[in-house]
Amino acid sequence: MNNFWIILFHTYLTKLKTKSFIITTILTVVLVLGLTNMSNIINFFNDGDGDDKIAVLDETGVLFEPLKEQLKVTGADVPLEAFAAGDKEAEKGVKDGKYKGLLILTFDANELPVATYKAMSISDSTFVTTLSGALQQIKTQLAASQINLTQEQLAKLYEPVPIEKVALEKNAKTEEELSQARGLVYVLLFVIYFAVIMYANMIAMEVATEKSSRVMEILISSVSPIKQMFAKIIGIALLSLTQLAVLLGIGYFSIKKNIDSMEGDFFSFFGFGDIPLATIIYAIIFFLLGYFLYATLAAFLGSLVSRIEDVQQMITPMTLLVVAGFMIAMFGLGQPETPFITITSYIPFFTPMLMFMRVGMLTLPTWEPILGIVILLVSIILLAFFGARVYKGGVLMYGKSNSFKDIKKALQLTKNK
C-alpha cells in the first residue's frame, strides 16, 4: 500500500509543478477574471470614446425626441446627436471619425417613419438592431393614432396570450425549479466535458511518457497494475480538484466583487437558487463516477502506445464518446422525456451526463438514478480489471502502437508473465 501512496503523491506533485499546468491554470484564471469583469472591461474601453455617437438628421422635425425617449425607456445606451446641416456634412463627420454613423429620418407616403443608416462599415449590427427596435415602437404608436386606437387598446392588441403550464404528474417540477435545474445541468455538463477531455488525456500522456523513458519496466515489477493505474488516476483527480478549486474560488470572489452590476446574489445570478440537496449530491456522484470511468479507460489506452505522438490517435474514440454524450445531453435539455434520451442514459459512457440531466430536469423514481450509479460502478470495476490486464501487458510493449489490435497483444503478454 505504501507504493500506492508513493505513486499517487508523486503523480500529483510532479504534475502540479509542471510549467504546462501552471501556465494553463494562470491562463484560465485570466479568462475567468475577464468573463466575470466583462462589463467593467467594456465600460473601460467605451469611456471617452466619442466616435460611438450617432448623428441624427431628422428631416421630419418630429421623430428625434420620441426616438431618444424610446431608447431611454428600453435602457439602450445609444448616444444620439441632432445634426442640423445637410447629409453631406454629416457624412463627412462620419468619415472624419467624429460620429460612428449617420441616421436619416423621413416619412413615407403614409406618414410613417423610414430610416437610412450610413456608416464606414455596416458589419456592426448592434446599433442598427437597437435603433430599428425603437423606431418600430414609434411606428406602431403613429399607426395606432392614425386609426384612432387608444393606448389601452394598443396594449391589449400586443399583450401576449397567457398560457398557464400545469403538470399533472405528482411532485412534478415547477417552471422555476426546471430553470434552476437547467442552469446546474449546463454547468455540470461543461465541467464533466472539459474535465474528461483535459485530465483523461493527461493520464494517457503520463503513462506514455513513463513508457518512453523505460521507467515502467521497473514500476511494473514492484507494484501491481491495478495499484499503479489507480494511483495515477487518483493523483491526477486530486490535481483536477486543486485546479477547479482555484478557478471556482477566484470566480466566486470576482463575481461577489462585481455583484452590484448583476441582478440578485451569486447563486441566483446563475439560476442556482434553492436547489434541492439531492440534486447537488447527484451532481457530485455522477461527476466523480464519470471521471473515474473515462480516466480508467484513458489509463489503459495510454499504456498501449510507446510514443507521446501516438496518444491523441489512440484516445480519439474515447474523446468522441465524450463529445457524443455532451451533444445528446444538450439536445435532451429541451426534450428530457424522449425514449431516445431515456435509453441512452443507461449506456455507461453516456450515463454521467444523461442520467444527471434527467435527474435534474425530471421527477424520476429513485430506482432510476440508483440503477445508473450501479451501472457506472460495475462498468468501472469491469473496466478496471480488464484495463489492469491490458495495462500490465501494454506497458511492456514498445514500438509503433496505434491500433486497437494491440489490446489483444497486450493481453497475451499479460498471460505469459
C-alpha distance (Angstrom), angle and dihedral (degrees) to the residues before:
residue distance angle dihedral
M1 . . .
N2 3.81 . .
N3 3.81 89.4 .
F4 3.80 89.1 53.8
W5 3.82 92.5 56.2
I6 3.79 92.2 43.3
I7 3.82 91.7 55.4
L8 3.82 91.9 41.9
F9 3.82 95.8 53.5
H10 3.79 92.5 37.4
T11 3.82 89.5 55.8
Y12 3.81 92.0 45.5
L13 3.82 97.5 46.5
T14 3.80 94.8 40.8
K15 3.80 92.9 52.7
L16 3.80 91.6 41.5
K17 3.80 90.7 59.9
T18 3.80 97.8 44.6
K19 3.80 118.4 115.4
S20 3.80 91.4 -129.7
F21 3.82 92.5 57.0
I22 3.81 93.4 45.5
I23 3.82 93.5 46.5
T24 3.81 92.3 45.5
T25 3.80 91.2 49.8
I26 3.81 92.7 47.9
L27 3.82 92.6 48.0
T28 3.80 91.4 47.8
V29 3.81 91.0 48.5
V30 3.82 89.1 51.9
L31 3.81 89.1 49.9
V32 3.82 92.0 49.7
L33 3.81 91.3 48.4
G34 3.79 89.8 47.9
L35 3.80 93.5 51.1
T36 3.81 94.7 45.4
N37 3.82 91.3 47.8
M38 3.79 96.4 40.1
S39 3.82 94.8 119.7
N40 3.81 91.1 51.8
I41 3.80 91.7 48.0
I42 3.80 92.1 50.1
N43 3.80 91.6 47.6
F44 3.80 90.7 48.9
F45 3.79 92.9 55.9
N46 3.80 92.3 41.4
D47 3.82 94.6 52.3
G48 3.76 110.8 106.2
D49 3.77 92.3 1.5
G50 3.79 100.0 138.5
D51 3.79 97.6 177.9
D52 3.83 91.2 75.5
K53 3.81 89.4 79.5
I54 3.80 118.0 110.7
A55 3.81 116.7 -142.0
V56 3.81 109.7 -140.0
L57 3.79 119.5 -155.9
D58 3.82 102.5 -167.5
E59 3.80 106.6 -166.3
T60 3.82 90.2 173.8
G61 3.78 94.1 58.5
V62 3.82 91.9 -144.2
L63 3.83 108.5 63.7
F64 3.80 102.7 67.3
E65 3.80 98.7 74.6
P66 3.85 95.2 42.6
L67 3.81 88.2 50.3
K68 3.80 91.8 52.7
E69 3.80 91.1 48.0
Q70 3.80 92.4 48.5
L71 3.81 91.9 51.1
K72 3.81 89.3 49.0
V73 3.81 90.9 51.8
T74 3.82 92.5 51.9
G75 3.81 91.6 45.6
A76 3.81 93.0 -122.0
D77 3.80 113.5 158.4
V78 3.82 99.5 -141.5
P79 3.84 112.1 139.5
L80 3.81 110.2 -144.7
E81 3.80 127.0 -168.4
A82 3.79 123.4 -168.9
F83 3.79 112.9 -125.0
A84 3.79 117.2 -157.8
A85 3.83 100.3 -178.0
G86 3.80 125.2 80.2
D87 3.77 126.7 -71.7
K88 3.81 92.3 -103.0
E89 3.79 91.0 61.9
A90 3.81 90.6 45.6
E91 3.81 91.5 50.5
K92 3.80 88.7 50.9
G93 3.81 88.7 54.1
V94 3.82 89.5 53.8
K95 3.81 92.1 48.3
D96 3.82 90.8 48.7
G97 3.82 91.0 52.6
K98 3.79 96.2 -112.9
Y99 3.82 91.6 118.0
K100 3.79 132.4 29.8
G101 3.79 91.4 -142.4
L102 3.78 147.4 -18.1
L103 3.81 122.6 -116.1
I104 3.82 116.6 -163.3
L105 3.81 115.3 -164.4
T106 3.82 122.4 -160.8
F107 3.82 139.7 152.3
D108 3.80 126.2 -110.7
A109 3.81 125.4 -140.7
N110 3.81 90.0 -78.2
E111 3.81 93.1 52.7
L112 3.79 91.6 -109.2
P113 3.86 124.9 134.5
V114 3.80 121.7 -85.2
A115 3.81 120.4 -179.0
T116 3.79 137.0 -165.0
Y117 3.80 120.2 -164.5
K118 3.80 120.2 -160.6
A119 3.79 125.5 -173.5
M120 3.79 139.3 150.5
S121 3.81 87.7 -104.3
I122 3.79 129.9 12.2
S123 3.83 94.4 -159.8
D124 3.84 91.4 104.0
S125 3.80 103.5 75.6
T126 3.83 96.2 174.2
F127 3.81 96.6 91.9
V128 3.79 93.7 41.7
T129 3.81 92.8 50.4
T130 3.82 91.7 49.4
L131 3.80 93.6 46.8
S132 3.79 91.5 45.4
G133 3.81 91.1 53.9
A134 3.79 92.7 50.0
L135 3.81 93.0 46.9
Q136 3.80 89.8 48.6
Q137 3.80 89.8 58.4
I138 3.83 91.0 49.7
K139 3.80 90.7 48.2
T140 3.81 91.0 51.2
Q141 3.79 91.3 51.3
L142 3.82 92.6 48.1
A143 3.82 92.3 47.2
A144 3.80 90.3 49.0
S145 3.81 91.6 51.3
Q146 3.81 90.6 50.5
I147 3.80 91.1 58.3
N148 3.81 91.3 40.1
L149 3.81 97.9 -111.6
T150 3.78 114.8 160.3
Q151 3.80 121.9 -133.1
E152 3.82 89.1 -107.1
Q153 3.81 91.7 53.2
L154 3.80 90.9 46.7
A155 3.80 91.1 50.1
K156 3.81 90.8 51.3
L157 3.79 90.7 48.6
Y158 3.81 92.6 57.0
E159 3.79 96.7 34.8
P160 3.82 108.8 121.6
V161 3.79 118.2 -116.2
P162 3.82 107.7 -102.2
I163 3.80 111.8 -123.5
E164 3.77 117.0 -173.6
K165 3.79 115.1 -156.6
V166 3.79 114.2 -146.4
A167 3.81 121.9 -176.9
L168 3.79 111.8 -151.7
E169 3.80 94.3 -167.9
K170 3.78 113.4 100.7
N171 3.83 113.5 -103.9
A172 3.82 90.9 3.9
K173 3.81 115.4 165.7
T174 3.77 119.0 -98.2
E175 3.82 123.5 -126.8
E176 3.82 90.0 -100.2
E177 3.81 92.5 50.0
L178 3.81 90.3 49.0
S179 3.81 91.1 52.5
Q180 3.81 91.1 50.4
A181 3.80 92.1 47.1
R182 3.81 91.4 47.6
G183 3.82 90.5 55.9
L184 3.81 93.1 50.7
V185 3.82 92.1 44.6
Y186 3.81 90.6 52.0
V187 3.81 91.2 52.5
L188 3.81 94.9 45.5
L189 3.81 92.9 47.2
F190 3.79 90.9 54.1
V191 3.82 92.2 44.6
I192 3.83 92.3 50.7
Y193 3.80 91.4 44.8
F194 3.80 96.6 50.6
A195 3.81 94.6 37.0
V196 3.80 91.8 54.5
I197 3.80 94.2 43.1
M198 3.81 93.5 47.7
Y199 3.80 105.7 34.0
A200 3.80 100.4 33.2
N201 3.79 87.2 53.1
M202 3.82 87.9 49.9
I203 3.82 90.7 54.8
A204 3.80 92.3 50.9
M205 3.81 90.6 47.7
E206 3.81 91.1 48.8
V207 3.81 92.3 54.8
A208 3.80 93.2 44.4
T209 3.81 91.5 48.4
E210 3.81 92.8 52.8
K211 3.79 90.5 47.1
S212 3.78 91.4 52.8
S213 3.83 89.2 55.4
R214 3.84 92.7 47.0
V215 3.81 90.2 -123.6
M216 3.78 88.4 126.2
E217 3.81 93.3 70.0
I218 3.81 89.1 62.4
L219 3.81 96.1 42.0
I220 3.80 96.0 47.7
S221 3.80 91.5 56.6
S222 3.81 94.0 54.0
V223 3.82 104.3 33.1
S224 3.81 127.8 47.0
P225 3.83 114.9 -113.6
I226 3.81 94.2 -117.5
K227 3.82 92.2 51.3
Q228 3.78 91.7 46.4
M229 3.80 94.4 46.5
F230 3.80 95.9 47.3
A231 3.80 92.4 42.6
K232 3.80 88.0 60.3
I233 3.80 92.9 42.9
I234 3.82 93.9 50.9
G235 3.81 92.0 41.4
I236 3.80 91.7 56.4
A237 3.82 89.6 41.2
L238 3.82 87.9 59.5
L239 3.80 88.0 48.0
S240 3.80 91.4 52.8
L241 3.81 91.7 47.9
T242 3.81 89.5 50.5
Q243 3.79 91.6 52.7
L244 3.80 93.4 43.9
A245 3.81 90.8 49.4
V246 3.82 90.7 53.1
L247 3.81 93.1 47.5
L248 3.81 95.6 44.2
G249 3.81 92.0 45.2
I250 3.80 93.6 51.0
G251 3.81 91.5 42.7
Y252 3.81 91.3 50.6
F253 3.80 95.5 50.7
S254 3.81 92.1 42.6
I255 3.80 91.6 53.7
K256 3.82 91.5 44.5
K257 3.79 87.9 54.2
N258 3.80 92.2 51.6
I259 3.81 96.4 36.7
D260 3.81 91.5 114.8
S261 3.79 90.1 71.5
M262 3.81 90.7 49.4
E263 3.76 129.9 69.0
G264 3.80 117.2 -108.9
D265 3.77 127.2 -13.1
F266 3.81 129.6 -45.3
F267 3.79 97.6 -80.1
S268 3.79 98.8 38.4
F269 3.82 88.6 51.5
F270 3.80 87.9 65.0
G271 3.80 93.6 37.4
F272 3.81 93.4 -106.9
G273 3.79 99.2 126.0
D274 3.81 118.6 135.8
I275 3.81 96.1 -3.0
P276 3.82 111.5 178.3
L277 3.80 113.3 -106.9
A278 3.82 90.5 -127.4
T279 3.81 90.9 59.8
I280 3.81 91.6 52.3
I281 3.81 91.0 48.5
Y282 3.80 91.1 50.6
A283 3.82 89.2 48.8
I284 3.81 91.6 56.1
I285 3.83 93.7 43.6
F286 3.81 95.7 49.2
F287 3.80 91.9 44.0
L288 3.82 92.9 53.2
L289 3.80 94.6 42.6
G290 3.79 91.3 47.0
Y291 3.78 90.8 50.9
F292 3.83 94.0 49.7
L293 3.81 92.1 46.1
Y294 3.80 94.4 54.6
A295 3.81 93.7 35.2
T296 3.81 90.7 56.2
L297 3.79 89.8 48.8
A298 3.81 91.3 48.7
A299 3.82 92.8 49.5
F300 3.76 96.2 58.4
L301 3.81 93.4 38.8
G302 3.79 87.7 53.9
S303 3.80 89.8 51.4
L304 3.81 89.7 62.3
V305 3.80 95.3 64.0
S306 3.77 127.6 71.4
R307 3.78 98.4 -169.9
I308 3.77 126.6 59.3
E309 3.81 88.5 -136.3
D310 3.82 90.5 66.1
V311 3.82 96.1 53.3
Q312 3.80 97.3 86.3
Q313 3.79 92.6 49.9
M314 3.80 92.5 49.4
I315 3.80 96.1 49.2
T316 3.82 95.4 41.6
P317 3.85 93.2 99.4
M318 3.83 89.1 52.9
T319 3.81 90.3 50.1
L320 3.81 90.3 50.2
L321 3.82 89.5 53.1
V322 3.81 90.0 54.6
V323 3.81 91.6 47.4
A324 3.83 91.3 47.9
G325 3.81 91.8 50.5
F326 3.80 90.7 48.0
M327 3.82 93.5 50.0
I328 3.82 92.7 46.9
A329 3.82 89.6 50.0
M330 3.82 90.9 51.1
F331 3.81 88.9 53.1
G332 3.81 90.7 45.2
L333 3.81 93.4 56.5
G334 3.79 87.8 74.8
Q335 3.81 96.9 38.7
P336 3.83 108.6 22.7
E337 3.81 94.6 158.3
T338 3.81 98.7 60.1
P339 3.84 115.9 120.3
F340 3.81 90.7 -123.3
I341 3.82 91.6 59.4
T342 3.81 91.6 44.3
I343 3.82 93.3 51.8
T344 3.81 96.4 43.6
S345 3.81 91.0 48.8
Y346 3.83 87.3 72.0
I347 3.82 93.5 54.1
P348 3.84 102.6 102.1
F349 3.81 97.5 -132.9
F350 3.81 91.0 51.2
T351 3.81 98.5 36.4
P352 3.86 98.2 87.8
M353 3.80 91.8 59.7
L354 3.80 103.9 28.1
M355 3.81 99.6 41.4
F356 3.78 92.1 48.4
M357 3.79 89.8 47.1
R358 3.82 89.0 54.2
V359 3.83 91.9 45.4
G360 3.78 90.5 52.2
M361 3.81 97.3 43.7
L362 3.80 102.2 35.5
T363 3.79 139.6 43.1
L364 3.80 99.5 -115.1
P365 3.79 127.9 -177.6
T366 3.80 109.5 -104.2
W367 3.79 93.4 -112.9
E368 3.82 93.3 66.5
P369 3.83 99.4 62.6
I370 3.82 89.0 36.8
L371 3.81 89.1 54.3
G372 3.81 89.2 49.1
I373 3.81 90.5 52.2
V374 3.82 91.3 48.6
I375 3.82 90.8 49.3
L376 3.81 89.8 52.4
L377 3.81 93.5 47.0
V378 3.81 92.6 49.0
S379 3.81 90.8 45.9
I380 3.82 91.6 50.6
I381 3.83 91.7 48.8
L382 3.82 93.2 47.7
L383 3.77 91.9 44.2
A384 3.80 89.9 47.7
F385 3.82 93.8 54.3
F386 3.78 93.6 42.0
G387 3.79 90.9 41.3
A388 3.81 91.5 49.8
R389 3.80 90.5 55.4
V390 3.79 91.7 47.9
Y391 3.81 89.7 42.8
K392 3.81 92.7 52.0
G393 3.79 92.6 54.0
G394 3.78 97.0 31.0
V395 3.79 95.5 58.8
L396 3.81 88.6 59.3
M397 3.82 93.4 52.5
Y398 3.78 116.9 98.5
G399 3.76 134.0 178.5
K400 3.79 128.5 54.6
S401 3.81 108.8 -21.8
N402 3.76 118.4 172.2
S403 3.78 104.5 130.1
F404 3.79 131.4 86.9
K405 3.80 87.2 -129.9
D406 3.79 83.9 80.6
I407 3.82 88.8 73.1
K408 3.81 89.6 70.1
K409 3.78 90.4 47.2
A410 3.81 91.2 50.1
L411 3.82 91.2 51.1
Q412 3.82 90.5 51.6
L413 3.81 90.4 51.7
T414 3.79 89.4 51.3
K415 3.83 91.6 53.1
N416 3.80 91.9 50.0
K417 3.84 93.2 53.6
